[in-house]
């Protein structure tokens, strides 16, 4: 029985993972859960899965959780809090697999803590690799910690490459749904509301990643992520818009033949594959009916209307701490948009201005990455104040 940790158990990925566990209790034992402030859902998860350790965002939330739990539960459950508590939970000795599903930069340090404890990582937090890809891959090698991708696109690439020689890979093709605004021009996007941007046509995701999908920044992050995970340079990573979200990515080999991974759009597929690799569970998701779908279409991304993708390529080319600033500025801008403080079309403006002001430092030290993250957030907030 595999003992697992879920970082971000109340988010969409965490909930899907627990759904898989609930149907395969003979194969998995939940040892650790971590969450932010959604203690109502976390309390239900504790009652259902009886973890040994739980970590939450802060001391106040931990105190409230302790009050909610009965005496019997409290006596057997260790409750941690804050960044240090979540990092401690991520490195808990009683777990062998860590699903890293905390959204945003907050997932970086817990992921590194899990890697340094030598665990197998199911990586759903793309921002960690965007910010500190070089550090994470070096730490993974040093501590012999395997990283299994959970993003649907990177899981697809992983599955397509499996059994083939890396030198035989010519190109990676990442597919993008295009989000809810595919085909719209910049004028159409000017008055987009958060509610409209959160209405993704294919995927059910958290608020932040749904906005990133709408701006195509999510796909830009995935380009950077693919570069680090598979050691492929940016000029051999392409993106195509595929509205049906059936082909999750494609690998082209030197002989120009291609292998693609297809399934219905359901994150339980890549989550389950990471949890059970190299084996597979039965009937994790709905079967694929190609004759019902009928048509699969592909087209180039519209960089003029959605420049965030090109900014990600630029950040990867610049290297060093630039991707960390890209991510930091994006997190601040997306949060401001969701609060109604800026327009949808101002998200890329804020990111570009922050990047243009940044003096790049090497990304060989984690401290440099963290400093760049702080700087990028501060600069983005300054840009927002200047355009309000």
N, C-alpha and C positions, 0 to 999 in steps of 0.2 A: 504494500500500500504506500503510495507516494504522499509525503507530508508537505503541504504547500502553504505559502504565505501570499496574501493578496494585498498589495499596496494600492489603496484607492478602492476599497470594496463597495462603496456606495455609488460609485460612478457607473457609467454604462458598461464599460469593459468588466469591471468588478462584478456587477450584477449578472452579466452573461456568464462569467466564469463560475459563479456560484450556482447558476442554473444547471450548468454541465455537471458540477460536483454533486448536486442534489440527485441527479439521475444515475450517478455512478459512485455511490458511497462505498462500494466494495473496492474501488480503485484509488480513492483520494481521501485524505484526512486533512481538514483545515486546521493548521496550527496557529496561524497569525492573521489578524485582520487589522488594517489601518484605514482611517477615514478622516475627513475634515471636521465639519460641524453637524453633519446630518445624523445625530445620535438616535433619532427615532427609528430610522432604517437600520442603523448599526445595531441597535438593541435587538431588533427582530433577527438580524443575521447571527448575533451571538447566541440567541435562544435556539436557532435552527442548527448551527454548526459547532457550538461549544468550543471555540478556540481557546488556546492556553494563554495567549497574549493578545492584547488589543492596544493600539496607539491612536490618539486623536490629536487634533491641531494644537490645543492649548490646555492650560491647567483648569480653566473654568469649565470647558467641555468635559474634561476628565472627571471633575467633581460631580457634575450633573449626571454623567453616566454611572458613576459609583452609587449615587443616590437611587437611580432607577433600578439597579440590579439588586436582587435579593441577597440575603446573607450567604446562602449556600453557594450562589454563583460567585459572589465577591471572594469567597475563601479560596476558590480554585482558579480565578482569573486575574492575571497581572495586567493592570491598566497603566499605560505610559502616555506621556503627552509632550507636545512641542517637537521641534525639529530633531533634537537629540533623541527623544523617545521614539520617534518614527524610524530614525536610523538604527537605533538599538533593536527595534522590532524587525527591521529588514535583515539584520544579521543574526537573528535568533537561531541558536544551534539545533533546535528541535525541528527545523524545516530544511528540506533539500531543494525545493523549487520556489522561486520568487516571481510572481507575476507583477511587474512594475507598471501600474496603470494610474499613477497620480498624474494629473494634468499639469502641464507647464513646467517651468523651471523648478518648482517645488519638488519635482520628482528626481532631480539630479543627485542630491546627496544620499537619499535612501537607496538609489540604484547603485551608486558607488559603494556604499556600505555593504550591500548584498554581494556585489562582485568581490570585494576584498575578503568576504567570509567564504569565498569559494563555491558559491551556490550556482546552480543553473538558473539563468534569467530568461523569463518570457517577457520580452521588451515591447510594451505597448506605448511607453512614454517616448515619443519621438524627439521631444525638446532636449532630452538629456544628450542624445547623439548630436543634435544640431549645435548645442552649446559647446560640448566638450568631447566630440567624437574621438579625437586623437587620444585624449587621456583615458577615456572609457575602454577603447580597444587595447591600449597598452596595459591597463590594469587587468583586463580580462585575460590577456595572455600571461601576465605575471602570476595571477592567482588561479590560473587554469579554470576559469569560470566561463562556461559555455553561454553564449547569447543566442537565443532563438527568437526571431522576429515574430511579432504578433500583428503588426499592421497588415491588413489584407494584401497590400501590394508587395510588401517585403516577404511575407510568408509565401506568396506566389512565386517570387523570384527564387527563394530558398528551395522550394519544392521543384522548380524547373531545373535548377543547377545541380540538385542532388544526384550524385552518380556520374557527373561529368567533370572533366578537368577544367580548372579555372582558366588556364591559357587558351582554351578553346572558345571562351565566351568573347564574342565580338561586341555585343551591345545589349543594354537593358532598356526595355520600353515600359515605362510606368503608365498605367491608365488612370484617367481622372474622370469622375462623373460630370465635371463641369459645374456642379452645384445647381442652385435654383435659378441662376441668371445666365446660363449659357446662351450665347447669341445676342445678348443685350450690349448696346454701346454705352459709352460713358455718360451720355445725356440721360439714358434710361435709368442709370444707376444712381443718379444724384440724390433722389428723394426716397431711396429704399429705406424701409423701416427695419428695426431689429426683428420684429415678428416675421416679416417677409424673408429676411436673411436666414432665420432659424428654421424655415420650412423646407428642409432638404427633400428632394423628390425620391431618393432611394435609400438613404442610410439613416438610422436612428442613432444619434450621437449626442455627446455633451454639447453645451452651448458654445464653448470656446472653439472646439474643433469644427463645429458646424459653420461658424463664421469664417474660420480659416479655409474651409472648403469652398465657401461662396466667393472668397477673394482669390482663390488658387494658391494662397500661401501654404496651405497644407501640402499641396503637391510640391511646392518648392522645398519645404522641410523634408519631404520624402526623397527628393533628389540628393540632398546632403546626407540623409540617413543611409541611402543606398550606397553612396560613395564610401562611407566608413564601414558598413557591414560587409560589403563584397569586394572592396578594394578596386572599384571601377572609377576611372576619372570622369569628370563632369561631361567632357565632350563625347563620351560613349554612353550617356544616360539621356534618353529622350522621353518626352511626355506627349501622349495623345489623349484627346477628350473622347470618352466612350460613355455616352449617356445611360446605356442599359446596365452598366456596372456588372457585367457577367464575366468578361475577361479581366482578371485582376492584375495581371502583368504578363509580359512576354520576354523571353530571353532569346536573342539571336546568336548563333554560333558562327565560327569562322567560315563554314561552308555555306552560310546564308540561310540555313534551315532554322526554323523557329519552334520553340516549345512554349505553350501558354498554359496557364492554370485557370480553369473556369468553374464557377459555382454561382448559386443565387447569392445576392448581397446579404450576407449574414455573418456577423463577427464571431459567432460561435464556432465557425469552421476553423479559422486560424488560431483561435484561443485553444480549442481542443487539440489541434495538431501540436502546438507548443507543449501542452500539458502531457501529452502521451508520446511524443517523438522518441523513437522512430516508428512507433506503432500508430494505429488509427482506431478511433471509437466507431461504433456502428450508429448510423442514422442520427448524426449530430444536427443536421439541418434538412430543409426541404430539398428533394431531388430536383435536378435540372431538366427542364423540358424544352429543348431547343426548337422543336417544331411549333410549340406554342409561342415562344418568343419571336420566331420568324426571322427577324433582321437584327444584325449587330452592326453598328455604325461607328466610324472613327474619323476624327478631324484634328487639325492642329489647334493648339490653344490660341486664344485671342489676347496677345500680350499687350496691345494698346489699351484695351478695356480693363485688363486684369494684370497690371505690371508686377504684382508681388512675386510671381513665378520667376521673372527675369531678375528681380532683386536677389532672390535666393541663389540663383546661378552666379550672380555677381559676387555675393558674399562668399560662396565656396571658392571662387577663383581668387578673391583677395586673400582668403585664408586667415590664419591666426585667430584673433578674437572677434573678427567681423561677424561671423555667424551668431555669436553670443549676443551681439548688439542687435542684429536682425531679429532674433527671437524676443529679446527684452522689449524692444520698441513695438513689436507686433502685439505682445501681451498687453501692454499699456494701451495701445490704440484700440484693440478689440474690446477691452473693458470699458473704455470711454464711449465707444459706439453703442455697446449694450446698455449703457446708462443714459443714452440720448444726448451726450455731450458733443459729439462730432457726427459728420455725415459718413455714410458708407465709403464714399469716394475719397475721404480724407485719411482713411487708414493707410493706404500706400504712401501718401504724401508725408505723413509723420514718420514712417519707417525710413523713407529715402533721406529725409533731412537729418535724422539721427545717424544714419550710415555715413552721410557726406561729412559729418563733423567728427567722426571717430578716427583716432590715431591707432592703428592696428599694433597689437603686441603679439608675441608668440603665444600659441595655445598649448605649449608644452607643460605649463604648470597650471594646476587647478585654481590657484589663487588669482592668476591673471584672468581666467575665465569668469570667476565670480566678481572681480572688480569691473570687468567689462559689462557684465549683466547689470550691476548697480548703476554704472554710468549710463548705459543705454536706457534704463527706466527713467532716470532723472532727466536726461535730454529729451525723451519723448514727452514727458510731462511738461517740460518747458515749451516744446513746440505746440502742444495742445493749448496751453494758455495764450500763446501768441496768435492763434487762429480763431479763438473763440470770440 
